[in-house]
Amino acid sequence: MSIHLHVAGPPSGFPSAIKQLAIVALWQAGFDHEEIGAQVSRHPATVARVLDLVRSQTGPLLHPDHPGVMR
């Protein structure tokens, strides 16, 4: 018996799953959209779309309360 999995890639213009995870991790670490976009080579608007998508699926994301959080 064999099982074949077919996993669709992200929609055109949307970052890969690993980049999506990186976006969420960097945002939770206190980086802003511009800094995250520079790190993952995506426009800040794409970063915002990824975060909005994650929030719609999981609820609120934990984010540092203070913008001066040490990195």
ZIZI-V57263 format. One record per backbone hydrogen bond with DSSP energy under -0.5 kcal/mol. CO is the residue of the C=O (numbers start at 1). NH is the residue of the N-H. E is the energy in kcal/mol with one decimal. If there is no record, write none. Layout:
co:nh:e
CO:NH:E
CO:NH:E
This chain:
co:nh:e
3:5:-0.5
5:7:-0.6
6:8:-0.6
11:14:-2.3
16:20:-2.3
17:21:-2.4
18:22:-2.1
19:23:-2.5
20:24:-2.1
21:25:-2.6
22:26:-2.9
23:27:-2.3
24:28:-2.6
25:29:-1.3
26:31:-2.1
27:30:-1.4
32:36:-2.6
33:37:-2.6
34:38:-2.0
35:39:-1.7
36:40:-2.3
37:41:-0.7
37:42:-2.1
43:46:-1.0
43:47:-1.7
44:48:-2.2
45:49:-2.0
46:50:-2.4
47:51:-2.4
48:52:-2.6
49:53:-2.4
50:54:-2.5
51:55:-2.6
52:56:-2.2
53:57:-1.3
54:58:-2.7
55:59:-2.4
66:69:-1.2
